[in-house]
């Protein structure tokens, strides 16, 4: 009996130890998620951070490789278990080392002091035309040869998402150049300069004479994309931000690498109402006339589409510039979005339902629900084409609409404005 008792006792102790470790890991991860990966405060503005966690932090200048410990020792200590007020007099980027109960390492936070910024909230529909940086490979397939045999000249050579930059050491302007070089090859091997992610390399492909008498390499390619969305903001220097997410290729779902692009004034022609399980859509017409140009698109990122506007963009979004609201400024409850469905910018009521300070996707930090009966009757909530609509709370611009909930069209995601400004 004593031996059996000792065995049971040991087993019980092991179970208790395992449960304790599991509980600690769960609490530890929850605390990690309660602290943002990035914290921004505005220079010269009194900022309060209230995380209500048993954590202490040390803020210090990012060190050289061999100076980490010394930099941390000379840093500013903060107690995150209670509201902490920051007042700064200079901008800069820092690191904050966070420790549980001041002892257990928890996480390292990117801490930055940024300039106070005012933005003109837009909310107008825009037409977007962008050209890819190189010719984008969508997919590869087979070519039916003159002999009736299927050939795959690009198989294991070109991948979906590759960008073809040059053929035989000559830079491509568009996909017409690529088609011409292939069709004029006479079946001789071509040297291709490829960009695959951050890697650049050369490869070779041999065109095949197809059944219709034209040389081909068996790839589908794209060199531009068009669409509509919503302009989020314009700053004092006419720099703009739109969409709140990047432009992804419709076939590959990859973020398109943009060489150049143009922003156009557009008009909404019709609204397809959203339903649960079926997102709605704004359909518009883009008239590619010089007088409709609003600006030049210079970058396409996961945070949105950005560029520089012209004088016409100010006429389209004239109004009062608003200060930005940081993620720690956002409150649950009433807010507004600005968008244009009938040619006029309108403000509609929404409610902030949740805030995710450590969202896996940068475009999904805010969850909002449309409460305005006018908007619900017209669109059913959030619809495609409203991406980029600025979110306003307490007279500050706090973010932009990015996605709709497929199963509930009254709800959608938003991106923090501070993330858009980090483009």
C-alpha positions in Angstrom: 0.0 0.0 0.0 2.8 2.4 0.9 4.4 1.8 -2.5 1.2 2.4 -4.4 0.5 5.5 -2.3 4.0 6.9 -3.2 3.3 6.2 -6.9 0.0 8.0 -6.8 1.5 10.9 -4.9 4.3 11.2 -7.4 1.8 11.1 -10.3 -0.4 13.7 -8.6 2.7 15.9 -8.1 3.6 15.5 -11.7 0.1 16.4 -12.8 0.1 19.5 -10.6 3.5 20.6 -11.9 2.3 20.1 -15.5 -0.9 22.1 -14.8 1.1 24.9 -13.1 3.6 25.1 -16.0 0.7 25.1 -18.5 -1.1 27.8 -16.5 2.1 29.9 -16.4 2.6 29.5 -20.1 -1.0 30.6 -20.8 -0.8 33.6 -18.5 2.7 34.5 -19.9 1.3 34.4 -23.5 -1.7 36.4 -22.6 0.5 39.1 -21.0 2.7 39.1 -24.0 -0.3 39.8 -26.2 -1.5 42.5 -23.8 1.5 44.6 -24.7 1.7 46.0 -28.3 4.6 45.1 -30.4 4.9 48.8 -31.3 4.1 51.8 -29.2 3.9 55.3 -30.7 3.6 58.6 -28.7 3.5 62.1 -30.2 6.2 64.6 -29.5 5.1 67.5 -27.4 1.7 65.9 -26.6 0.9 64.4 -23.2 0.3 60.7 -23.8 -1.0 58.2 -21.3 -0.4 54.5 -21.6 -2.7 52.3 -19.5 -2.0 48.6 -20.0 -2.9 47.5 -16.5 -0.4 44.6 -16.4 2.2 43.6 -13.8 5.0 44.6 -16.1 7.9 47.0 -15.9 9.8 48.4 -18.9 13.1 50.0 -19.6 13.2 52.4 -22.6 16.5 53.0 -24.2 18.1 54.0 -27.5 18.7 51.0 -29.8 22.3 50.0 -28.9 25.3 48.8 -30.9 25.9 45.0 -30.9 28.1 45.0 -27.8 26.4 47.8 -25.9 22.9 46.3 -25.2 23.4 45.8 -21.5 24.9 49.2 -21.0 22.1 50.9 -23.0 19.4 49.1 -20.9 21.1 50.1 -17.6 21.0 53.8 -18.7 17.4 53.6 -19.9 14.2 55.1 -18.4 12.2 52.7 -16.3 8.4 52.7 -16.5 5.8 50.8 -14.4 3.1 49.5 -16.7 0.9 48.1 -13.9 -0.6 51.6 -13.6 -1.4 54.5 -16.0 1.9 56.0 -17.2 2.1 59.5 -18.7 4.7 60.4 -21.3 5.8 64.0 -22.2 8.6 64.2 -24.7 10.5 67.0 -26.3 12.3 65.2 -29.2 11.4 62.5 -31.7 13.3 59.3 -32.1 13.2 55.5 -32.1 13.8 53.5 -29.0 13.5 50.0 -27.6 11.5 49.0 -24.5 12.4 45.8 -22.7 9.4 44.5 -20.8 9.7 42.1 -17.8 7.0 40.4 -15.8 7.1 41.5 -12.2 10.3 43.3 -13.2 12.1 39.9 -13.3 11.0 37.5 -16.1 11.8 38.7 -19.6 8.5 39.1 -21.5 9.1 40.9 -24.9 10.9 43.7 -26.6 8.7 46.6 -27.9 9.5 49.0 -30.7 9.0 52.4 -29.0 8.9 55.6 -31.1 8.3 59.3 -30.5 6.8 60.7 -33.7 5.9 64.2 -34.9 2.4 65.6 -34.3 0.6 65.2 -37.6 -2.6 66.6 -39.0 -4.3 65.0 -42.0 -7.2 66.0 -44.2 -9.7 63.1 -44.0 -10.8 62.2 -47.5 -13.4 59.5 -48.0 -13.8 60.1 -51.8 -13.9 57.2 -54.4 -10.8 56.9 -56.5 -9.7 55.1 -59.6 -6.4 53.3 -59.4 -4.1 52.4 -62.3 -0.7 50.9 -61.5 2.0 49.3 -63.7 4.1 46.5 -62.3 7.8 46.8 -61.8 8.6 44.2 -64.4 6.3 41.7 -66.1 4.5 39.6 -63.4 4.2 35.8 -64.0 0.7 34.7 -63.0 1.1 31.0 -63.9 2.7 28.7 -66.4 1.2 25.9 -68.5 1.7 24.0 -71.7 2.0 24.9 -75.4 0.4 22.7 -78.0 3.2 22.2 -80.6 2.9 21.8 -84.4 3.3 18.1 -83.9 0.3 18.0 -81.5 2.5 17.4 -78.5 2.1 19.5 -75.3 5.3 21.2 -74.2 6.0 23.1 -71.0 8.9 25.4 -71.8 8.8 27.4 -68.5 8.1 24.5 -66.2 10.5 24.5 -63.2 12.0 27.7 -64.6 9.4 30.4 -63.9 7.2 30.5 -60.8 4.0 32.3 -60.0 5.0 35.7 -58.6 8.2 36.0 -60.5 8.9 39.3 -62.3 10.6 39.2 -65.7 12.8 42.3 -65.9 14.9 41.8 -69.0 15.1 39.6 -72.0 18.5 39.1 -73.6 19.8 41.9 -71.4 17.2 44.4 -72.7 14.8 45.9 -70.1 11.1 45.2 -70.7 8.7 48.1 -70.8 5.5 46.0 -70.7 4.2 42.6 -71.5 4.0 43.5 -75.2 7.8 43.6 -75.3 8.0 40.1 -73.8 5.5 38.8 -76.3 7.5 40.4 -79.2 10.9 39.0 -78.0 9.4 35.5 -77.7 7.6 35.5 -81.0 10.7 36.9 -82.8 13.1 34.4 -81.2 13.0 31.9 -84.0 13.0 29.2 -81.3 16.4 30.1 -80.0 17.1 30.2 -76.3 16.3 33.4 -74.4 18.1 34.8 -71.4 15.7 36.1 -68.8 16.5 38.4 -65.8 14.2 37.4 -63.0 13.3 39.0 -59.7 11.9 36.5 -57.2 11.2 38.2 -53.9 14.5 39.8 -52.8 16.5 37.5 -55.1 17.6 38.4 -58.6 19.0 35.9 -61.1 19.3 34.9 -64.7 17.7 31.9 -66.3 17.1 30.5 -69.8 14.0 29.4 -71.6 13.5 28.0 -75.1 10.3 29.1 -76.9 8.2 26.4 -78.7 6.4 26.9 -82.0 2.7 26.5 -81.2 0.0 25.0 -83.3 -1.1 28.4 -84.4 2.4 29.2 -85.8 3.6 31.5 -83.1 6.5 31.0 -80.7 5.4 30.8 -77.0 6.9 30.0 -73.6 3.7 28.9 -71.9 3.2 31.6 -69.3 0.4 34.0 -68.4 1.6 37.4 -67.5 0.3 40.8 -66.3 1.9 44.3 -66.4 -0.9 46.5 -64.9 -4.0 46.5 -62.8 -7.0 48.8 -62.4 -9.6 49.2 -59.7 -11.5 51.5 -57.4 -11.2 52.2 -53.7 -11.4 55.1 -51.2 -8.9 57.8 -50.5 -8.1 58.0 -46.8 -6.1 61.2 -46.3 -4.0 64.0 -47.7 -1.3 65.8 -45.7 0.1 69.3 -45.9 2.6 68.3 -48.6 -0.2 66.8 -50.8 1.0 63.3 -50.0 -1.9 60.9 -49.9 -2.8 57.4 -48.5 -5.5 55.2 -49.7 -7.2 51.7 -49.2 -5.5 50.8 -45.9 -4.2 47.6 -47.5 -2.1 46.9 -50.6 -3.1 46.0 -54.1 -2.8 42.3 -54.6 -2.9 40.5 -57.9 -6.3 39.0 -58.4 -4.9 35.6 -59.6 -1.8 35.1 -57.4 -3.1 37.0 -54.3 0.5 38.4 -54.0 1.2 42.1 -53.3 2.0 43.7 -56.6 5.4 45.4 -56.9 4.6 48.8 -58.5 6.8 50.7 -60.9 4.4 53.6 -61.4 0.7 54.4 -61.1 -1.9 57.1 -61.4 -4.8 58.2 -59.1 -8.0 59.2 -60.9 -11.2 60.9 -59.9 -14.0 58.4 -60.3 -17.8 58.2 -59.9 -19.7 55.4 -58.2 -22.2 54.1 -60.7 -24.0 51.5 -58.5 -24.0 49.8 -55.1 -24.5 46.1 -54.7 -25.7 45.6 -51.1 -23.8 43.3 -48.9 -25.5 40.3 -47.3 -24.3 37.8 -44.8 -22.0 35.4 -46.6 -21.9 37.6 -49.7 -19.9 40.8 -49.7 -21.4 43.8 -51.5 -19.5 46.1 -53.9 -19.2 49.6 -55.2 -19.0 49.8 -58.9 -17.5 52.8 -60.5 -16.3 54.2 -63.8 -12.8 55.5 -64.4 -12.4 58.0 -67.2 -8.6 58.0 -68.0 -8.6 61.7 -69.0 -5.8 64.1 -68.0 -8.2 66.3 -66.2 -9.3 63.5 -64.0 -5.8 62.8 -62.6 -5.6 63.4 -58.9 -1.9 62.4 -58.4 0.9 59.9 -58.9 1.1 56.6 -57.0 4.6 55.9 -55.9 4.3 52.9 -53.5 2.0 49.9 -52.9 2.5 48.3 -49.4 0.6 46.1 -47.0 -0.4 49.3 -45.2 -2.0 51.0 -48.3 -1.3 52.8 -51.5 0.6 56.1 -51.3 1.8 58.9 -53.5 1.7 62.6 -54.2 -1.4 64.5 -55.3 -1.9 67.6 -57.4 -4.0 70.7 -56.8 -7.2 68.8 -57.9 -7.0 66.5 -55.0 -7.3 69.4 -52.6 -10.5 70.6 -54.4 -11.9 67.1 -54.0 -11.3 66.8 -50.3 -11.3 70.3 -49.0 -12.2 70.7 -45.3 -10.7 70.7 -41.8 -7.5 68.8 -41.1 -7.6 66.6 -38.0 -5.0 65.4 -35.6 -4.1 61.7 -35.7 -5.3 59.5 -32.8 -2.9 56.7 -31.8 -4.1 53.2 -30.9 -4.0 53.8 -27.2 -6.3 56.8 -27.8 -9.0 54.7 -29.3 -12.1 54.0 -27.2 -14.8 51.3 -27.5 -18.0 52.8 -28.6 -19.2 55.5 -31.1 -17.1 56.7 -34.0 -17.6 57.8 -37.6 -16.5 56.8 -41.1 -16.4 59.1 -44.1 -17.3 57.9 -47.6 -19.1 59.0 -50.8 -21.7 56.9 -52.4 -23.8 59.5 -54.3 -21.2 62.1 -55.2 -21.1 63.8 -51.8 -18.9 63.0 -48.9 -21.0 61.9 -45.9 -20.2 61.0 -42.3 -21.8 57.8 -41.1 -22.1 56.4 -37.5 -20.2 53.2 -36.6 -19.2 51.6 -33.3 -15.7 50.4 -32.3 -16.3 46.8 -31.1 -12.7 45.7 -30.3 -9.1 46.8 -30.6 -6.3 44.3 -31.2 -2.9 45.8 -30.2 -1.0 42.8 -31.5 -3.1 41.8 -34.5 -1.4 39.2 -36.7 -2.5 41.3 -39.7 -1.6 45.0 -39.7 -4.9 45.7 -41.5 -7.1 44.2 -38.8 -6.3 46.1 -35.6 -9.8 47.6 -35.3 -13.2 45.9 -35.5 -16.1 48.2 -36.2 -19.8 47.8 -36.8 -22.0 50.1 -38.9 -24.9 51.5 -36.9 -26.0 54.3 -39.2 -29.4 53.3 -40.7 -28.7 55.4 -43.8 -25.6 53.4 -44.7 -27.2 50.1 -43.8 -30.1 50.8 -46.1 -27.8 51.7 -49.0 -25.0 49.1 -48.7 -26.0 46.7 -45.9 -22.8 47.8 -44.1 -19.2 47.6 -45.3 -18.8 46.7 -49.0 -15.8 46.3 -51.3 -14.7 49.7 -52.6 -15.1 51.3 -49.2 -11.6 50.2 -48.2 -9.7 53.3 -47.2 -12.7 55.2 -45.7 -11.2 57.2 -42.8 -12.4 56.3 -39.3 -12.9 59.3 -37.0 -13.3 59.4 -33.2 -13.2 62.3 -30.8 -12.4 64.6 -33.7 -9.2 62.7 -34.6 -8.5 60.4 -37.5 -7.7 57.0 -35.9 -7.7 54.6 -38.9 -9.2 53.4 -42.1 -11.7 50.7 -43.1 -9.9 47.7 -44.7 -12.1 44.6 -45.0 -15.7 43.4 -44.5 -16.7 40.4 -42.4 -18.0 37.9 -45.0 -20.5 36.4 -42.7 -21.7 39.7 -41.3 -21.7 42.6 -43.7 -22.5 45.2 -40.9 -19.0 44.6 -39.5 -15.5 45.1 -40.8 -11.8 45.6 -40.0 -9.7 48.7 -39.9 -6.1 49.6 -39.8 -4.6 52.0 -37.2 -3.7 55.4 -38.8 -0.2 55.2 -37.2 0.4 52.0 -39.2 -0.6 53.7 -42.5 1.8 56.6 -41.8 4.6 54.1 -41.3 4.4 53.1 -45.0 
